[in-house]
């Protein structure tokens, strides 16, 4: 009897198991789809609550007005300079690190190429200090050639990779050091070089986003080349249409890059992934985008001013000193100066953007 009961129990339970398996199996993907829909709905609703703008709808100023306490342009630039000067040994060591590592892995600009371009300066170097503006024009031409990278020749793929890695490490180290300084600690350059490269891959991915966002400007540049070669810009109507479209493309890139530059700082925080950094940066710039964009354009202006104000006199001095002392003709004064200025520009720009980011974070007011 016990055997019969056992068999009957098995016969009764087996169909139930089969039925439950048949019912549960198709229900799993439906549950996942519902969960995905709910998650997407929550993300969209959260995004709409945080950001007042709507597509194809006018956003009134009262809806996106947002405070941002910022000092004046010159005053803020002076505060960045003051921070770097107070810790000059720290950041000067970082500039030297960048220069030595770049020279070891990629080399410096070709002195022979520079010498060929500066022959006209070397022949009349003494006239520079007599007010010969033609020689100053040659110096400006050499400066533009160096900034464009023509003195270094065509870099190889491995040299480009080294340049990207060294620049990212310098950026991350500067941010790491400044974060410690703002927190009140006394960071060391050695610790920064060892510890700052943790978010290297996330920073690289956000940098790729910047490159993608620059595509509208690249399209405008390609269009300008094609229009110039076809003499399309000689006609007033076509030129007006072209410059209108080019301006819109440039404005689109600037609109995107404004938040992505902040994301390059946000992504260095522990546990923040690239997409999350882009989302946080987008929330931070809402209602402040124009003011932050103007600060970034001011940074670009200051960088160009530094380069022009330092490199042009060095080029003029190099032409004069080598005309007086021909024995130092092969000393790469200008190529080394270009290398040092490149390192200083990365440290300065990353410091400016980080301290600007701190000002934005400190004023955590939400859109009105």
Secondary structure, DSSP 8 states (H G I E B T S, - for coil): -HHHHHHHHHHHHHHHHHHHHHHHHHHHHHHHHHHHHHHHHHHHHHHHHH----TTS---HHHH--------HHHHHHHHHHHHHHTHHHHHHHHHHHHHHHHHHT----HHHHHHHTHHHHHTGGGGGGT-HHHHHHHHHHHHHHHTTGGG-S--HHHHHHHHHHHHHHHHHHHHHHHHHHTT----HHHHHHHGGGGHHHHHHHHHHHHHHTHHHHHHHHHHHHHHHTTGGGSHHHHHHHHHHHHHHHHHHHHHHHHHHHHHHHTTSTT--HHHHHHHHHHHHTTTHHHHHHHHHHHHHHHHHHHHHHHHHHHHHHHHHHHH-GGGTT--HHHHHHHHHHHHHHHHHHHHHHHHHHHHHH------
